[in-house]
């Protein structure tokens, strides 16, 4: 199995919307307000969607971000999930959904993982890697 850097997502975040304590942990929604996409895929992150986040305790949380990117006037939906351990690197699984008749239809059938390389209350930086069985 091999992975190759595919794109970098620099995602802008809005103020958190705290739903409150649930049986699964503290639930909050972090709005996605924009950003950029660079690399083999280039474009912008649209001000749409959010990270639907359960914080289990001071160390562990689960993020499930859903948002749109625009590349060459085409929309690509991103579904991005991560189990986060603040004491370790955080990795994500990204699934892209695009128009089957568009220029990016092959993204629907490829495998991508990401690494959260930076983040704070206003942005998160994710390196996206394509996973293949060949070099």
Residue pairs with C-beta under 8 A, 6 or more apart in sequence:
1 131
1 132
1 133
2 131
2 132
2 133
2 134
2 135
3 113
3 129
3 130
3 131
3 132
4 129
4 130
4 132
5 39
5 127
5 128
5 129
6 39
6 40
6 41
6 112
6 128
6 129
6 130
7 37
7 38
7 39
7 40
7 41
7 42
7 127
7 128
8 37
8 38
8 39
8 125
8 126
8 127
8 128
9 35
9 36
9 37
9 45
9 69
9 114
9 124
9 125
9 126
9 128
10 35
10 36
10 37
10 38
10 45
10 123
10 125
11 32
11 34
11 35
11 45
11 65
11 67
11 123
11 124
11 125
11 126
12 32
12 33
12 34
12 35
12 45
12 122
12 123
13 30
13 31
13 32
13 33
13 51
13 121
13 122
13 123
13 124
14 30
14 31
14 32
14 33
15 31
16 28
16 29
16 30
16 121
17 28
17 29
17 30
17 31
17 50
18 26
18 27
18 28
19 27
19 28
19 29
20 26
20 27
21 27
22 54
24 54
24 56
25 54
25 55
25 56
25 57
25 61
25 62
26 54
26 55
27 52
27 53
27 54
27 55
28 53
28 55
29 50
29 51
29 52
29 53
30 50
30 51
30 53
30 65
31 49
31 50
32 45
32 47
32 48
32 49
32 50
32 51
32 65
32 67
33 47
34 44
34 45
34 46
34 47
35 44
35 45
35 123
36 43
36 44
36 45
37 43
37 44
37 45
37 69
37 71
39 128
41 69
41 71
41 76
41 104
41 128
42 71
43 69
43 70
43 71
43 72
43 76
44 69
44 70
45 67
45 68
45 69
46 67
46 68
46 69
46 70
46 75
48 67
48 68
49 65
49 66
49 67
49 68
50 65
50 66
50 67
51 63
51 64
51 65
52 63
52 64
52 65
52 66
53 61
53 62
53 63
53 64
54 61
54 62
55 61
56 62
58 86
59 85
59 86
59 87
60 83
60 84
60 85
60 86
61 83
61 84
62 81
62 82
62 83
62 84
63 80
63 81
63 82
63 84
63 92
64 79
64 80
64 81
65 78
65 79
65 80
65 81
66 77
66 78
66 79
66 80
67 77
67 78
67 80
68 75
68 76
68 77
68 78
69 75
69 76
69 78
70 76
71 104
72 103
74 98
74 99
74 102
74 103
74 104
75 98
75 99
76 96
76 97
76 98
76 104
76 107
77 96
77 97
77 98
78 94
78 95
78 96
78 97
79 94
79 95
79 97
80 92
80 93
80 94
80 95
80 114
80 126
81 92
81 93
82 90
82 91
82 92
82 93
82 114
82 116
83 90
84 90
84 116
89 115
89 116
90 115
90 116
91 113
91 114
91 115
91 116
92 113
92 114
92 115
92 116
92 126
93 112
93 113
93 114
94 112
94 113
94 114
94 128
95 112
96 104
96 107
96 108
96 110
96 112
97 107
97 108
98 104
98 105
98 107
98 108
99 105
100 108
110 130
111 130
111 131
111 132
112 128
112 129
112 130
112 131
113 128
113 129
113 131
114 126
114 127
114 128
114 129
115 126
115 127
115 129
116 124
116 125
116 126
117 125
117 126
117 127
118 124
118 125
119 125
